[in-house]
Amino acid sequence: MSVQHHWGLLATIFSAAALLAGSSCQGPTSSEKANTIQGDTIPQGATVQESTTSCYLHTHERDSVRLSINLVSDSVSGTLHFKNYQIDGSQGTVTGRFHGDTLLVVYDFHAEGSHNRTEEAFLKQGVDLIRGFGDREPDGNTYRFTDRGAIDFEAGQIFQPVSCD
């Protein structure tokens, strides 16, 4: 094999390798693009669930309770923080859902060295939420209202919207 033929063969191999490498860096082919685009899009007619974050505050003298919720459709997750004057407060997470104008959540928190779970109820009234009170009893590891229909919102705590900062 002549040297000239050898260099020609090497040049052809390098050219082919460069061509292959260059085409692989150009991104997916049209069929690959179709698969990628199709996999990343929402099917026509489907609805996108947007989330909304809202914060509320109840104050009474030197005590305050702050509720922060993230709402997606009718489901809620967030935090609840009781800051009490001269007694221990608590802070934890809430998860639940709206049932009409009533928000029912489970408050999962630690207070005074123990882990607790209790059901809380809030009535949506205009822009405010009113925390209701009622009898609760243990149901597994969670204290739940004994009669949700008997929750008292009249004597409840009024939570007003505040900035989430």
Secondary structure, 3 states (H helix, E strand, C coil): CCHHHHHHHHHHHHHHHHHHHHHHCCCCCHHHHHHHHHHHCCCCCCCCCCEEEEEEEEEECCEEEEEEEEEECCEEEEEEEEECCCCCCEEEEEEEEEECCEEEEEEEEEECCEEEEEEEEEEEECCEEEEEECCEEEECCEEEECCHHHCEEEEEEEEEEECCC
